[in-house]
């Protein structure tokens, strides 16, 4: 699949089959995040890959809309240095997240980002050091509704390009 086609057709998937992801598939997803661009090539992220259902369920309680993590075959916590210290930190984390999601999509694996609103609770669950911070995690898995992976873009789901693009000046 071409990148532009992946971007056009990608959908958020929040409900997953109870089916594990093969190790090589997980490595492809994680490597996509590792290969994403970063400011000054600092690569200021760490990933915690979670497959254990008990940990995923606990992590799903760290954000108001993070419940999809509980049903995932894989959760990826994207850790960063202090997110407010440098603007590029969260931008880089977002790029890593997008690359992982697109790599998964190409393999027929759905995903959804989860904002972590209780980062200290997540730290207690995942045991990462104090100098690292967690604000976003991703859920991955085979879609419970297989039509989600190839659904046509929704009409009216996005504003028209002309509504959001300004040429040369505002």
C-alpha positions in Angstrom: 0.0 0.0 0.0 1.2 3.5 -0.8 1.7 5.9 2.1 -0.8 8.4 0.7 -3.4 5.7 0.4 -2.6 4.5 4.0 -3.2 8.0 5.3 -6.4 8.4 3.3 -7.9 5.1 4.5 -6.6 4.7 8.0 -9.2 4.5 10.7 -9.1 4.5 14.4 -9.8 1.0 15.8 -10.8 0.7 19.5 -12.2 -2.9 19.6 -9.9 -5.8 18.9 -10.0 -9.6 18.4 -8.6 -11.7 21.2 -5.6 -12.6 19.0 -2.0 -12.2 19.7 0.4 -10.3 17.4 3.4 -12.3 16.2 6.8 -11.2 17.5 8.0 -10.1 14.1 4.9 -8.0 13.6 5.5 -6.3 17.0 9.1 -5.6 16.0 8.0 -4.0 12.7 5.7 -1.7 14.6 8.3 -0.7 17.2 11.0 -0.2 14.5 8.6 2.1 12.6 8.5 4.3 15.7 12.3 4.1 16.2 12.8 5.2 12.5 10.6 8.3 12.8 12.1 11.7 12.5 13.2 13.6 15.6 14.4 17.1 16.3 18.1 17.3 15.8 18.1 13.4 15.6 18.0 13.4 19.4 15.6 10.4 19.5 14.3 11.4 22.9 11.8 8.6 23.4 11.7 5.2 25.0 8.9 2.6 24.3 7.4 0.2 26.7 5.8 -2.6 24.8 3.0 -4.3 26.8 1.3 -7.6 26.0 0.2 -8.8 29.4 -3.6 -8.3 29.7 -3.4 -7.5 33.4 -1.0 -4.6 32.7 -3.0 -3.4 29.7 -6.2 -3.4 31.9 -4.4 -1.4 34.6 -3.0 1.1 32.1 -6.5 1.5 30.5 -7.6 3.1 33.8 -5.0 5.9 33.5 -7.0 8.0 31.0 -10.7 8.8 30.7 -10.8 7.5 27.1 -8.0 4.8 27.3 -10.3 1.8 27.9 -9.4 0.4 24.4 -6.0 -0.5 25.9 -7.6 -3.2 27.9 -8.6 -5.2 24.8 -5.4 -4.6 22.8 -3.0 -7.3 21.8 -0.2 -4.8 22.2 0.1 -1.5 24.1 3.0 0.9 23.5 3.7 3.5 26.1 5.7 6.4 24.5 8.0 7.9 27.2 9.7 11.2 26.8 11.8 13.6 28.8 9.8 16.4 30.5 7.2 17.2 27.8 7.0 20.9 28.7 10.7 21.6 28.6 11.0 21.6 24.8 8.2 21.9 22.2 9.7 19.3 19.9 9.5 16.5 22.5 5.8 15.9 22.1 6.0 16.5 18.3 8.6 13.8 18.1 6.5 11.5 20.2 3.6 12.1 17.9 5.7 11.3 14.9 6.8 8.0 16.4 3.1 7.2 17.2 2.0 8.0 13.7 4.8 5.9 12.1 3.9 2.9 14.3 0.2 3.3 13.5 0.8 3.5 9.8 3.1 0.4 9.8 0.4 -1.5 11.8 -2.3 -0.4 9.4 -0.4 -1.7 6.4 -0.4 -5.1 8.1 -4.1 -5.1 8.8 -3.6 -4.2 12.4 -5.8 -1.4 14.0 -4.7 1.1 16.5 -5.8 4.0 18.7 -3.9 6.6 20.7 -4.8 7.0 24.4 -4.0 10.2 26.4 -2.6 9.3 29.8 -4.2 11.7 32.3 -2.8 9.9 35.4 0.9 9.7 34.6 2.0 8.8 38.1 -0.5 6.0 38.3 1.0 4.8 34.9 4.5 5.1 36.4 3.5 2.8 39.3 2.1 0.3 36.9 5.0 0.3 34.4 7.9 1.1 36.7 9.7 3.6 34.6 12.3 6.1 36.1 11.4 9.5 37.4 13.2 11.3 34.5 10.8 9.8 32.0 7.2 10.9 31.4 4.2 9.2 29.9 1.5 11.2 28.2 0.4 8.9 25.3 0.1 5.2 24.8 -1.1 3.3 21.7 -3.3 0.2 21.5 -2.8 -2.3 18.7 -4.7 -5.4 17.6 -6.6 -7.1 14.8 -10.0 -5.3 14.5 -13.0 -7.0 16.0 -14.9 -5.6 13.0 -12.8 -6.4 10.0 -14.6 -3.9 7.8 -13.0 -1.1 9.9 -9.6 -1.9 8.3 -10.8 -1.1 4.8 -13.8 1.2 5.4 -14.2 4.0 2.9 -13.5 7.5 4.2 -16.6 9.0 5.9 -18.3 11.7 3.9 -18.2 15.0 5.8 -15.8 13.5 8.4 -13.1 16.0 7.6 -13.2 19.6 6.7 -12.4 20.5 3.1 -8.8 21.4 2.3 -10.0 24.9 1.2 -11.4 25.5 4.7 -8.1 25.0 6.5 -5.3 26.0 4.0 -4.2 29.6 3.5 -1.9 30.3 0.6 1.1 32.6 1.2 -0.7 34.6 3.9 -3.8 34.4 6.1 
